[in-house]
Amino acid sequence: EGERDSTIFISKETLTKQSPVFAAMFSKHWQGAAGDGKSAENSNKEKCKAGAVKIAEVEEITIEGYHPQAAHIFFNYLKNCNCSLKHCSSFEILEDVLMLMDFYNSYSPLEEVTQRIELLPVTMQNLVQVFEMSERLSQVSVYQNFGRLIKVQCRQIARSNITSRPLLVKFCLQNRESMETVAKILESN
C-alpha cells in the first residue's frame, strides 16, 4: 500500500454515469460555449499529485491532495473493480477514498468502504490516528454519523485499556504530540 503514481484509463460515460460532478465537468457548458473542450477556468484539467485518470485517451484529470492508492481504489471502483479495496488496511487511505467520494459526489462504494473501515482493528497504538480521522469525517455531513460511531468506539477502547494512572501516563507520553486529541478521547460523553 505504498505510495505510487499511476494512470487509470476510464471512459467519460462511466464517469458521467457515476458522478454528477463529472457529468457537469464534461458538459458543453463546462467546456466552453464553443464546445471546443477549453473552459475559461483551466482547460478542463485539474492539477494533482496522486496520479492521473485518462479519459478516452484525450482528456486527463490529475488528482492531488489524496493518497495515490485512494485515487486508485476510487476510480477503479467506478470501473466496477473493487479488488484493491478488499485488501486495504490503512485508515488513511480509506479516509481519502471517502473524501474523494464526497468531492466527486459519487457515493456508490460508501457501504463497502465504511464496512472495510469497521473491520480494521483499532488499538491503543492507532487510537489517536483513528480518532482524528473520525473528527475529520464528522465534519462532512454525509459521514457525520459514521464519524460519531468511530469516536464512541475509540472512547470505549480507551476506557477499557486505560485502567490505571500508570497506563494513563504511558498513553499521554506516547501521544504527547497530539495532546488535544488525547484530551478529547478521554473526555466523558
FIVEXTI-34949 format. One record per residue (C-alpha): residue number from 0; residue in one letter; x, z, y. Coordinates in steps of 0.5 Angstrom, whole numbers, plus 500, padded with zeros to 3 digits. Layout:
! FIVEXTI-34949
[NUM, 'A', [X, Z, Y]]
...
***
This chain:
! FIVEXTI-34949
[0, 'E', [500, 500, 500]]
[1, 'G', [506, 499, 505]]
[2, 'E', [505, 495, 511]]
[3, 'R', [505, 488, 510]]
[4, 'D', [503, 482, 515]]
[5, 'S', [499, 477, 511]]
[6, 'T', [495, 471, 512]]
[7, 'I', [488, 471, 510]]
[8, 'F', [484, 464, 509]]
[9, 'I', [477, 465, 510]]
[10, 'S', [471, 460, 513]]
[11, 'K', [467, 460, 519]]
[12, 'E', [461, 460, 515]]
[13, 'T', [463, 466, 511]]
[14, 'L', [465, 470, 518]]
[15, 'T', [459, 468, 522]]
[16, 'K', [454, 470, 516]]
[17, 'Q', [457, 477, 515]]
[18, 'S', [458, 479, 522]]
[19, 'P', [454, 477, 529]]
[20, 'V', [461, 478, 533]]
[21, 'F', [464, 472, 529]]
[22, 'A', [457, 468, 530]]
[23, 'A', [458, 469, 537]]
[24, 'M', [465, 468, 537]]
[25, 'F', [464, 461, 534]]
[26, 'S', [458, 459, 538]]
[27, 'K', [459, 454, 543]]
[28, 'H', [457, 459, 549]]
[29, 'W', [463, 463, 547]]
[30, 'Q', [468, 457, 546]]
[31, 'G', [466, 454, 553]]
[32, 'A', [461, 449, 556]]
[33, 'A', [465, 443, 554]]
[34, 'G', [465, 446, 546]]
[35, 'D', [472, 444, 546]]
[36, 'G', [474, 451, 543]]
[37, 'K', [477, 453, 549]]
[38, 'S', [474, 459, 552]]
[39, 'A', [475, 462, 559]]
[40, 'E', [477, 468, 556]]
[41, 'N', [483, 467, 552]]
[42, 'S', [482, 460, 548]]
[43, 'N', [479, 464, 542]]
[44, 'K', [485, 468, 540]]
[45, 'E', [486, 475, 540]]
[46, 'K', [493, 477, 539]]
[47, 'C', [494, 482, 534]]
[48, 'K', [499, 485, 529]]
[49, 'A', [496, 486, 522]]
[50, 'G', [497, 479, 520]]
[51, 'A', [492, 473, 521]]
[52, 'V', [486, 470, 519]]
[53, 'K', [486, 463, 518]]
[54, 'I', [479, 460, 519]]
[55, 'A', [478, 453, 517]]
[56, 'E', [486, 452, 518]]
[57, 'V', [484, 450, 525]]
[58, 'E', [483, 457, 529]]
[59, 'E', [487, 463, 528]]
[60, 'I', [485, 470, 529]]
[61, 'T', [490, 475, 529]]
[62, 'I', [488, 483, 528]]
[63, 'E', [492, 488, 532]]
[64, 'G', [492, 496, 532]]
[65, 'Y', [490, 497, 525]]
[66, 'H', [494, 498, 519]]
[67, 'P', [495, 491, 516]]
[68, 'Q', [492, 493, 509]]
[69, 'A', [486, 495, 512]]
[70, 'A', [485, 488, 515]]
[71, 'H', [487, 485, 508]]
[72, 'I', [481, 489, 505]]
[73, 'F', [476, 488, 510]]
[74, 'F', [477, 480, 511]]
[75, 'N', [478, 480, 503]]
[76, 'Y', [471, 484, 502]]
[77, 'L', [468, 479, 507]]
[78, 'K', [470, 474, 502]]
[79, 'N', [467, 478, 496]]
[80, 'C', [474, 480, 493]]
[81, 'N', [474, 488, 494]]
[82, 'C', [479, 489, 489]]
[83, 'S', [484, 492, 494]]
[84, 'L', [479, 497, 496]]
[85, 'K', [479, 500, 489]]
[86, 'H', [486, 501, 489]]
[87, 'C', [487, 504, 496]]
[88, 'S', [489, 511, 496]]
[89, 'S', [490, 512, 503]]
[90, 'F', [486, 516, 508]]
[91, 'E', [489, 512, 514]]
[92, 'I', [488, 505, 511]]
[93, 'L', [480, 507, 509]]
[94, 'E', [479, 509, 516]]
[95, 'D', [482, 503, 519]]
[96, 'V', [477, 499, 515]]
[97, 'L', [471, 503, 517]]
[98, 'M', [474, 502, 524]]
[99, 'L', [474, 494, 523]]
[100, 'M', [467, 494, 520]]
[101, 'D', [465, 497, 527]]
[102, 'F', [469, 493, 531]]
[103, 'Y', [466, 487, 528]]
[104, 'N', [459, 490, 527]]
[105, 'S', [460, 488, 519]]
[106, 'Y', [458, 494, 515]]
[107, 'S', [457, 491, 508]]
[108, 'P', [462, 494, 505]]
[109, 'L', [460, 501, 508]]
[110, 'E', [458, 504, 502]]
[111, 'E', [464, 502, 498]]
[112, 'V', [469, 505, 503]]
[113, 'T', [465, 511, 504]]
[114, 'Q', [465, 512, 496]]
[115, 'R', [472, 511, 496]]
[116, 'I', [474, 516, 501]]
[117, 'E', [470, 521, 498]]
[118, 'L', [474, 520, 491]]
[119, 'L', [480, 521, 495]]
[120, 'P', [483, 529, 494]]
[121, 'V', [483, 533, 500]]
[122, 'T', [489, 538, 499]]
[123, 'M', [492, 543, 503]]
[124, 'Q', [498, 538, 505]]
[125, 'N', [493, 533, 508]]
[126, 'L', [488, 537, 510]]
[127, 'V', [489, 536, 518]]
[128, 'Q', [490, 529, 517]]
[129, 'V', [483, 528, 514]]
[130, 'F', [480, 533, 519]]
[131, 'E', [483, 529, 524]]
[132, 'M', [480, 523, 521]]
[133, 'S', [473, 526, 521]]
[134, 'E', [474, 527, 528]]
[135, 'R', [475, 520, 530]]
[136, 'L', [469, 518, 525]]
[137, 'S', [465, 523, 528]]
[138, 'Q', [466, 519, 535]]
[139, 'V', [463, 513, 532]]
[140, 'S', [455, 513, 532]]
[141, 'V', [455, 509, 525]]
[142, 'Y', [460, 514, 522]]
[143, 'Q', [457, 521, 525]]
[144, 'N', [454, 524, 519]]
[145, 'F', [460, 522, 514]]
[146, 'G', [465, 525, 519]]
[147, 'R', [461, 531, 519]]
[148, 'L', [461, 532, 512]]
[149, 'I', [468, 531, 511]]
[150, 'K', [469, 536, 517]]
[151, 'V', [465, 541, 513]]
[152, 'Q', [469, 539, 506]]
[153, 'C', [475, 541, 510]]
[154, 'R', [473, 547, 512]]
[155, 'Q', [471, 549, 505]]
[156, 'I', [477, 547, 502]]
[157, 'A', [481, 551, 508]]
[158, 'R', [476, 558, 507]]
[159, 'S', [478, 557, 499]]
[160, 'N', [485, 556, 500]]
[161, 'I', [487, 561, 506]]
[162, 'T', [485, 568, 503]]
[163, 'S', [491, 572, 506]]
[164, 'R', [494, 573, 512]]
[165, 'P', [501, 570, 509]]
[166, 'L', [497, 564, 507]]
[167, 'L', [494, 563, 514]]
[168, 'V', [501, 564, 517]]
[169, 'K', [504, 559, 512]]
[170, 'F', [498, 554, 514]]
[171, 'C', [499, 555, 521]]
[172, 'L', [507, 554, 520]]
[173, 'Q', [506, 547, 516]]
[174, 'N', [502, 544, 521]]
[175, 'R', [505, 547, 528]]
[176, 'E', [505, 540, 531]]
[177, 'S', [497, 540, 530]]
[178, 'M', [495, 547, 532]]
[179, 'E', [489, 545, 536]]
[180, 'T', [486, 541, 529]]
[181, 'V', [488, 548, 525]]
[182, 'A', [484, 552, 530]]
[183, 'K', [478, 547, 529]]
[184, 'I', [479, 547, 522]]
[185, 'L', [479, 555, 522]]
[186, 'E', [473, 556, 527]]
[187, 'S', [467, 558, 523]]
[188, 'N', [461, 553, 523]]
***
